[in-house]
Amino acid sequence: MAEWLFVYGTLRPGSGHPMSRWLAAHTHLLGSARVPGWLCRISYYPGMMPGAGWVRGEVLALEPVDAAETLAALDAFELCHWRDDDEFRRERHPVTLDDGRVGEAWIYWYRGNTQGLERVESGDWLASPAGP
């Protein structure tokens, strides 16, 4: 079974970011989805925090042959080095696809200080004025 990845910001299809185009070549789109939590604008990219609300994004299936390599490349992109001071941490979390499927996906959670950061009220980075 393929590993799932939930993307909510610059990694989403349609974001225009070069890493989203790279990711599209190493995954296939399962569909739009949501996860409990909220988004904040960090810079040109968002961070996702657990909590009340919903975050919109897409679930991608990682190709089983190179899933470990794809996740390693994403960890490097997200500066997720598995240290206590990392800005993001990759963890598995339940996701709900719009077609009703439920499963566990890898998510990059923001671990920084959100004080003073703009909240993305819609929970949808690509549809938000705070987005790209």
Sequence and secondary structure as in RCSB ss.txt:
>XXXX:A:sequence
MAEWLFVYGTLRPGSGHPMSRWLAAHTHLLGSARVPGWLCRISYYPGMMPGAGWVRGEVLALEPVDAAETLAALD
AFELCHWRDDDEFRRERHPVTLDDGRVGEAWIYWYRGNTQGLERVESGDWLASPAGP
>XXXX:A:secstr
   EEEE STTSTTS  HHHHHHHTTEEEEEEEEEEEEEEE SSSEEEEEEEEEEEEEEEEE GGGHHHHHHHHH
HHTT  SSTT SEEEEEEEEEETTS EEEEEEEEE S  TT EEETTS GGGSTT  
